[in-house]
Amino acid sequence: MDLSVGTPVDPTPVVVQEALAAATEAPGYPLTRGTLALRTSVAGYLHRRWGARLDPEAVLPVIGTKELVAWLPTLLGLGPGDTVVHPALAYPTYAVGALLAGATPLAADALTAIGPRRVSLLWLNSPANPDGRVLPVEHLAKVVGWARERGVVVASDECYLEFGWDAHPVSVLHPAVCGGSAEGLLAVHSLSKRSNMAGYRAGAVVGDPALVSALHEVRRHAGMMVPAPVQAAMVAAYDDDVHVAEQRERYARRRDLLADALLAAGFTIDRSEGSLYLWATRGEPASDTLAWLAEHGILAAPGTFYGPAGARHVRVALTATDAHVAEAASRLR
């Protein structure tokens, strides 16, 4: 029972599949900046669901958000002498992106831990991968204020925003966080988990119009274009909230089942207020926990993959079929 990866396994919504099929006649090059329909759709979704007010010109489609995370420091022109801050427990691509640009990655959860370093880019991730931490409005607003005083770009990876369980996630572009201005801010949104479209490689970066325009200028020369049929499918996904609610219910059921089984097996679950993972520990090194799980035919991800702070935790993913989750829960019990 493989609970080690976060790859969606449920069907891509029919409305998305139909939109893709209807757009297969695409002999010309797609627009790097995205069609007006797509940019309007993304802006509408962000306003409808997360209270952000954006002009469609402040929207830019990306070829899956992992691509954007990996190349953002380079696209922003960062290099030696620049520091990129990311969470202490983090998706490794934040650090990889800094290294690709020749910048220095720094793992830090507190602004006081940054010190006098010259920071150019600061990553937020809420709800977080791997530990499901949800950052409150007050924390997000404090980071935004700190960054604006120093001219630091804040990039918020919000691909799990739809999946808040024990806390209510908030976008960095919500007026309560940013004061109604996107200055210095970028929010990254993915359709992989929200709409089971990981295979489409479809996402968007939105926020400060000047930053989005600068990214567009580089991306159009680098050939970073989302295929036209995928753009059409993205419109269908962002315009439809029904399939998102249905998917959320699937994950909620799986989460309840796995959480109960892990607790019954003697695990402690920390944080995990959101996202699609349970951050679990048996109070021992992660390698020992993995070995114990393996004896029962269950795979999980070692917390050490996400940083030294995960040395005694494992990440258990909700992204498995109902049957596999039920079987894993049974084995745990």
ABEGO torsion letter per residue (X at the ends): XBAABABBABBBBAAAAAAAAAAABBABBBBAAEBAAAAAAAAAAAAAAAGBBBBAAABBBBBEAAAAAAAAAAAAGBBBGBBBBBBABBBAAAAAAAAAAGBBBBBBABAAAAEABBBABBBBBOBBOAAGBBBBAAAAAAAAAAAAAAGBBBBBBAAAAABBAABBBBBAABAAAAGGBABGBBBBBBAAAAAGAAAAGBBBBBEBAAAAAAAAAAAAAAGBBBBAAAAAAAAAAAABAAAAAAAAAAAAAAAAAAAAAAAAAGBBBBEGABEABBBBBAGBBAAAAAAAAAAAGBBBBBAAAAEAAAAABBBBBABBBAAAAAAAAAAAX
